[in-house]
Amino acid sequence: MYEEFCWVGKRLEERGLITAQGGNLSVRDGDSMVITRTESFLGDLKEDDLVRVPLNGEPLEGTQPSREWKAHQAIYRNSDAMAVVHAHPIFAVALSFLVNQIETVDAEGVILLGKVPVISAESAVASAEVAYKLGEIASDTQAAMVKGHGSFIWSDSLKKAYSLTTTLDASAKILFNLTVVMTRGK
């Protein structure tokens, strides 16, 4: 499990999908999840950067899971997801300020993601409101954007959730550039 966390974290950093201490990863493990520790460097994870949190309850005192643990927990409680990747793909974040859902237009995006809902919340980072809203849609989709913050993508493995994160990133770049070209043509 540790090796897969390292593989995904390193690639998220290399692709510019996270900042140095931004983003977080988790994997369902029975009745708990293993999640990256708060302020860990995903591109250079250590074994003690992984923290166990129950799916129905609070983290153990002193474990310091990612501040987004409630969002991950809500996704697991309301879907059959086995892994969650939270990243900050720049073009998708930019689009999240403009739309209520990102409607992918490229072939890969349409096939793999379709329409990605954009969640708005008074507090976009680590809020109970975001966790609640993700929980409400977790069984109907596998991806969501939090307006002005980042993506949450869940799947049956960490590598698959990472792959879908790269798909969202590419689709958002295509859509963003297409929008610019169309706007200039007017």
C-alpha contacts under 8 A as a table, 3 or more apart, distances in Angstrom:
res1	aa1	res2	aa2	distance
1	M	4	E	5.31
1	M	5	F	6.46
2	Y	5	F	5.16
2	Y	6	C	6.28
2	Y	47	E	6.64
2	Y	50	L	7.93
3	E	6	C	5.06
3	E	7	W	6.09
4	E	7	W	4.97
4	E	8	V	6.16
4	E	158	L	7.12
4	E	159	K	7.35
5	F	8	V	5.37
5	F	9	G	5.93
5	F	25	L	7.20
5	F	45	L	7.70
5	F	158	L	7.41
6	C	9	G	5.12
6	C	10	K	5.94
6	C	42	L	7.15
6	C	43	G	7.02
6	C	44	D	7.01
6	C	45	L	5.83
7	W	10	K	5.45
7	W	11	R	6.38
8	V	11	R	5.22
8	V	12	L	6.12
8	V	158	L	7.22
8	V	159	K	6.47
8	V	162	Y	6.53
9	G	12	L	5.20
9	G	13	E	6.35
9	G	25	L	7.81
9	G	42	L	4.39
9	G	43	G	4.83
9	G	44	D	7.38
9	G	45	L	7.39
10	K	13	E	5.26
10	K	14	E	6.18
10	K	42	L	6.30
10	K	43	G	3.90
10	K	44	D	6.63
11	R	14	E	4.90
11	R	15	R	6.05
11	R	43	G	7.21
12	L	15	R	5.35
12	L	16	G	6.31
12	L	17	L	5.12
12	L	18	I	6.08
12	L	42	L	7.78
12	L	43	G	7.26
12	L	87	A	7.67
12	L	162	Y	7.74
13	E	16	G	5.16
13	E	17	L	6.00
13	E	18	I	5.57
13	E	19	T	7.01
13	E	20	A	7.37
13	E	42	L	7.09
13	E	43	G	5.42
14	E	17	L	7.71
14	E	43	G	7.75
16	G	19	T	7.09
16	G	89	P	7.46
17	L	87	A	5.82
17	L	88	H	5.30
17	L	89	P	4.75
17	L	90	I	7.14
17	L	169	D	7.98
18	I	21	Q	7.58
18	I	22	G	5.33
18	I	23	G	5.71
18	I	87	A	5.50
18	I	88	H	5.19
18	I	89	P	7.02
19	T	22	G	4.71
19	T	23	G	7.33
19	T	88	H	7.64
20	A	41	F	5.91
20	A	42	L	7.44
20	A	43	G	7.59
21	Q	39	E	5.32
21	Q	40	S	5.78
21	Q	41	F	4.92
21	Q	42	L	6.83
22	G	39	E	7.47
22	G	41	F	7.66
22	G	42	L	7.79
22	G	87	A	7.30
22	G	88	H	7.59
23	G	42	L	7.55
23	G	85	V	7.66
23	G	86	H	5.12
23	G	87	A	4.66
23	G	88	H	6.71
24	N	35	I	7.26
24	N	36	T	5.78
24	N	42	L	7.20
24	N	66	S	6.70
24	N	68	E	7.68
24	N	85	V	6.26
24	N	86	H	5.22
24	N	87	A	6.92
25	L	35	I	5.66
25	L	36	T	5.66
25	L	83	A	7.60
25	L	84	V	5.81
25	L	85	V	4.82
25	L	86	H	6.25
25	L	158	L	7.79
26	S	33	M	6.45
26	S	34	V	5.37
26	S	35	I	4.10
26	S	36	T	6.49
26	S	72	H	7.22
26	S	83	A	5.57
26	S	84	V	5.25
26	S	85	V	6.75
26	S	158	L	7.61
27	V	33	M	5.47
27	V	34	V	5.30
27	V	35	I	6.59
27	V	82	M	5.69
27	V	83	A	4.25
27	V	84	V	6.49
27	V	157	S	7.60
27	V	158	L	6.89
28	R	31	D	7.58
28	R	32	S	6.15
28	R	33	M	4.33
28	R	34	V	6.46
28	R	76	Y	7.27
28	R	81	A	7.55
28	R	82	M	4.91
28	R	83	A	6.00
29	D	32	S	5.31
29	D	33	M	5.20
29	D	34	V	6.78
29	D	82	M	7.90
30	G	33	M	7.49
31	D	54	P	6.21
31	D	55	L	5.72
31	D	56	N	7.77
32	S	52	R	6.60
32	S	53	V	5.50
32	S	54	P	4.01
32	S	55	L	4.69
32	S	56	N	7.77
33	M	52	R	5.65
33	M	53	V	5.37
33	M	54	P	6.21
33	M	55	L	6.35
33	M	73	Q	7.74
34	V	50	L	6.19
34	V	51	V	5.40
34	V	52	R	4.45
34	V	53	V	6.36
35	I	50	L	5.53
35	I	51	V	5.31
35	I	52	R	6.36
35	I	53	V	7.38
35	I	65	P	6.42
35	I	66	S	6.92
35	I	69	W	7.37
36	T	40	S	6.84
36	T	42	L	7.95
36	T	49	D	5.56
36	T	50	L	4.65
36	T	51	V	6.04
36	T	65	P	6.14
36	T	66	S	5.86
37	R	40	S	5.61
37	R	49	D	4.94
37	R	50	L	5.68
37	R	51	V	5.94
37	R	63	T	7.68
37	R	64	Q	5.72
37	R	65	P	4.22
37	R	66	S	4.87
38	T	64	Q	5.86
38	T	65	P	5.19
38	T	66	S	3.87
38	T	67	R	6.08
39	E	66	S	7.23
40	S	45	L	6.86
40	S	49	D	6.16
41	F	44	D	5.39
41	F	45	L	5.87
42	L	45	L	5.34
45	L	49	D	6.14
46	K	49	D	5.29
46	K	50	L	7.72
47	E	50	L	5.98
48	D	51	V	7.29
50	L	65	P	7.88
51	V	63	T	6.37
51	V	64	Q	7.48
51	V	65	P	5.85
52	R	59	P	7.52
52	R	63	T	7.98
52	R	65	P	7.85
53	V	57	G	7.70
53	V	58	E	6.96
53	V	59	P	4.95
53	V	60	L	7.17
53	V	65	P	7.62
54	P	57	G	5.48
54	P	58	E	6.71
54	P	59	P	6.65
55	L	73	Q	5.68
55	L	76	Y	7.25
55	L	77	R	6.88
56	N	73	Q	7.81
59	P	63	T	6.79
59	P	64	Q	7.82
59	P	65	P	7.36
60	L	63	T	5.80
61	E	64	Q	7.70
65	P	69	W	6.44
66	S	69	W	5.50
67	R	70	K	7.64
67	R	126	A	5.39
68	E	71	A	5.42
68	E	72	H	6.62
68	E	125	V	7.30
68	E	126	A	4.66
68	E	127	S	7.72
69	W	72	H	5.15
69	W	73	Q	6.02
69	W	126	A	7.68
70	K	73	Q	4.91
70	K	74	A	6.07
70	K	126	A	7.31
70	K	127	S	7.90
70	K	128	A	7.01
70	K	131	A	5.73
71	A	74	A	5.14
71	A	75	I	6.37
71	A	126	A	7.28
71	A	127	S	7.98
71	A	128	A	7.66
71	A	130	V	6.64
71	A	131	A	4.01
71	A	132	Y	7.54
71	A	134	L	6.70
71	A	135	G	7.63
72	H	75	I	5.20
72	H	76	Y	6.37
72	H	84	V	6.68
72	H	131	A	7.53
73	Q	76	Y	5.22
73	Q	77	R	6.11
73	Q	131	A	7.88
74	A	77	R	5.11
74	A	78	N	6.22
74	A	131	A	5.71
74	A	132	Y	6.78
74	A	134	L	6.60
74	A	135	G	4.70
74	A	138	A	7.98
75	I	78	N	5.36
75	I	79	S	5.99
75	I	81	A	7.24
75	I	131	A	7.83
75	I	134	L	6.25
75	I	135	G	5.20
75	I	138	A	5.44
75	I	154	W	7.82
76	Y	79	S	5.41
76	Y	80	D	6.53
76	Y	81	A	5.81
76	Y	82	M	7.39
77	R	80	D	7.99
77	R	135	G	7.33
78	N	135	G	5.63
78	N	136	E	7.43
78	N	138	A	5.72
78	N	139	S	6.00
79	S	138	A	5.54
79	S	139	S	4.79
80	D	139	S	7.67
80	D	156	D	7.89
81	A	84	V	7.44
81	A	154	W	5.79
81	A	155	S	5.11
81	A	156	D	5.54
82	M	154	W	7.30
82	M	155	S	5.99
82	M	156	D	4.65
82	M	157	S	5.75
82	M	158	L	7.69
83	A	154	W	5.54
83	A	155	S	5.59
83	A	156	D	6.00
83	A	157	S	5.17
83	A	158	L	5.03
83	A	161	A	6.75
84	V	152	F	6.76
84	V	153	I	5.62
84	V	154	W	4.33
84	V	155	S	6.70
84	V	158	L	6.55
84	V	161	A	6.27
85	V	151	S	7.86
85	V	152	F	5.80
85	V	153	I	5.35
85	V	154	W	6.42
85	V	158	L	7.01
85	V	161	A	5.89
85	V	162	Y	6.31
85	V	165	T	7.51
86	H	150	G	6.92
86	H	151	S	5.48
86	H	152	F	4.52
86	H	153	I	6.50
87	A	150	G	5.63
87	A	151	S	5.37
87	A	152	F	6.80
87	A	165	T	7.56
88	H	92	A	7.90
88	H	93	V	6.77
88	H	149	H	6.62
88	H	150	G	4.30
88	H	151	S	6.09
89	P	92	A	5.50
89	P	93	V	6.11
89	P	150	G	6.53
89	P	151	S	7.17
89	P	168	L	7.96
89	P	169	D	5.63
90	I	93	V	5.13
90	I	94	A	6.19
90	I	169	D	7.69
91	F	94	A	4.96
91	F	95	L	6.18
91	F	169	D	6.79
91	F	172	A	5.49
91	F	173	K	5.61
91	F	176	F	6.83
92	A	95	L	5.05
92	A	96	S	6.14
92	A	102	I	7.89
92	A	145	M	7.70
92	A	150	G	7.56
92	A	151	S	7.88
92	A	168	L	7.22
92	A	169	D	6.31
92	A	172	A	5.05
92	A	173	K	7.43
93	V	96	S	5.01
93	V	97	F	7.02
93	V	145	M	7.47
93	V	146	V	7.92
93	V	147	K	6.75
93	V	148	G	5.43
93	V	149	H	6.16
93	V	150	G	5.76
93	V	151	S	7.82
94	A	97	F	5.74
94	A	98	L	7.41
94	A	148	G	6.99
95	L	98	L	5.26
95	L	99	V	6.34
95	L	102	I	7.24
95	L	172	A	7.35
95	L	176	F	7.14
96	S	99	V	5.58
96	S	100	N	7.00
96	S	101	Q	7.47
96	S	102	I	7.39
96	S	118	V	6.18
96	S	145	M	6.87
96	S	146	V	7.26
96	S	147	K	4.90
96	S	148	G	6.07
97	F	147	K	5.95
97	F	148	G	6.03
99	V	102	I	6.63
99	V	118	V	7.26
100	N	117	P	6.31
100	N	118	V	5.00
100	N	119	I	7.36
101	Q	115	K	6.27
101	Q	116	V	5.29
101	Q	117	P	4.20
101	Q	118	V	4.91
102	I	115	K	5.62
102	I	116	V	4.96
102	I	117	P	6.38
102	I	118	V	7.11
102	I	172	A	7.70
103	E	110	V	8.00
103	E	114	G	6.40
103	E	115	K	4.50
103	E	116	V	6.44
104	T	109	G	5.32
104	T	110	V	5.49
104	T	113	L	7.37
104	T	114	G	5.80
104	T	115	K	6.14
104	T	116	V	7.82
104	T	171	S	5.89
104	T	172	A	7.23
104	T	175	L	6.93
105	V	109	G	6.60
105	V	110	V	6.05
105	V	171	S	7.20
105	V	174	I	7.98
105	V	175	L	6.79
106	D	109	G	5.34
106	D	110	V	6.08
106	D	171	S	6.30
106	D	174	I	7.30
107	A	110	V	5.25
107	A	111	I	6.18
108	E	111	I	5.23
108	E	112	L	5.94
108	E	113	L	7.95
108	E	167	T	7.19
108	E	171	S	7.88
109	G	112	L	5.29
109	G	113	L	5.26
109	G	114	G	6.09
109	G	167	T	6.15
109	G	168	L	6.75
109	G	171	S	5.64
110	V	113	L	5.62
110	V	114	G	4.27
110	V	115	K	7.55
111	I	114	G	6.22
112	L	164	L	7.36
112	L	167	T	7.79
113	L	116	V	6.72
113	L	142	Q	7.66
113	L	143	A	7.25
113	L	164	L	7.62
113	L	167	T	7.95
113	L	168	L	7.44
116	V	141	T	7.86
116	V	143	A	5.94
116	V	144	A	5.43
116	V	145	M	6.96
117	P	143	A	7.46
117	P	144	A	5.16
117	P	145	M	6.24
118	V	144	A	5.94
118	V	145	M	4.63
118	V	146	V	5.62
118	V	147	K	5.96
119	I	130	V	7.32
119	I	133	K	7.17
119	I	134	L	7.99
119	I	144	A	7.12
119	I	145	M	6.03
119	I	146	V	4.77
119	I	147	K	5.79
120	S	124	A	7.21
120	S	130	V	7.78
120	S	146	V	6.14
120	S	147	K	5.30
121	A	124	A	5.37
121	A	129	E	6.34
121	A	130	V	6.23
121	A	146	V	7.74
121	A	147	K	7.55
122	E	129	E	7.87
123	S	126	A	7.62
123	S	127	S	5.94
123	S	129	E	7.67
123	S	130	V	7.89
124	A	127	S	6.42
124	A	130	V	6.68
124	A	146	V	6.49
124	A	147	K	7.00
124	A	148	G	7.35
124	A	149	H	6.29
125	V	130	V	7.82
125	V	149	H	7.06
126	A	130	V	7.23
126	A	131	A	7.78
127	S	130	V	5.39
127	S	131	A	6.49
128	A	131	A	5.01
128	A	132	Y	6.03
129	E	132	Y	5.10
129	E	133	K	6.19
130	V	133	K	5.13
130	V	134	L	6.05
130	V	146	V	7.57
131	A	134	L	5.19
131	A	135	G	6.10
132	Y	135	G	5.09
132	Y	136	E	6.32
133	K	136	E	5.06
133	K	137	I	6.66
134	L	137	I	5.41
134	L	138	A	5.76
134	L	144	A	7.57
135	G	138	A	5.17
135	G	139	S	7.93
136	E	139	S	7.61
137	I	140	D	5.35
137	I	141	T	6.42
138	A	141	T	5.78
138	A	142	Q	6.55
139	S	142	Q	7.63
141	T	144	A	7.76
142	Q	153	I	5.66
142	Q	154	W	5.21
142	Q	155	S	6.58
143	A	151	S	7.14
143	A	152	F	5.74
143	A	153	I	4.32
143	A	154	W	6.42
144	A	151	S	5.71
144	A	152	F	5.39
144	A	153	I	6.50
145	M	149	H	7.56
145	M	150	G	5.59
145	M	151	S	4.34
145	M	152	F	6.28
146	V	149	H	5.37
146	V	150	G	5.37
146	V	151	S	6.19
146	V	152	F	7.84
147	K	150	G	7.04
151	S	165	T	7.69
153	I	161	A	5.70
153	I	162	Y	7.84
153	I	164	L	7.04
153	I	165	T	6.51
154	W	161	A	5.33
155	S	158	L	7.16
155	S	160	K	6.16
155	S	161	A	5.16
156	D	160	K	6.79
156	D	161	A	7.51
157	S	160	K	5.21
157	S	161	A	6.27
158	L	161	A	5.12
158	L	162	Y	6.10
159	K	162	Y	4.94
159	K	163	S	6.08
160	K	163	S	4.91
160	K	164	L	6.22
161	A	164	L	5.12
161	A	165	T	6.17
162	Y	165	T	4.93
162	Y	166	T	6.42
163	S	166	T	5.19
163	S	167	T	6.36
164	L	167	T	4.82
164	L	168	L	6.21
165	T	168	L	5.11
165	T	169	D	6.22
166	T	169	D	4.93
166	T	170	A	6.15
167	T	170	A	5.17
167	T	171	S	5.98
168	L	171	S	5.06
168	L	172	A	5.93
169	D	172	A	5.22
169	D	173	K	6.28
170	A	173	K	5.14
170	A	174	I	6.27
171	S	174	I	5.11
171	S	175	L	6.09
172	A	175	L	5.05
172	A	176	F	5.85
173	K	176	F	5.11
173	K	177	N	6.04
174	I	177	N	5.27
174	I	178	L	5.94
175	L	178	L	5.02
175	L	179	T	6.05
176	F	179	T	5.16
176	F	180	V	6.36
177	N	180	V	5.04
177	N	181	V	6.22
178	L	181	V	5.15
178	L	182	M	6.10
179	T	182	M	5.13
179	T	183	T	5.99
180	V	183	T	5.10
180	V	184	R	6.17
181	V	184	R	5.25
181	V	185	G	6.33
182	M	185	G	5.19
182	M	186	K	6.88
183	T	186	K	5.61
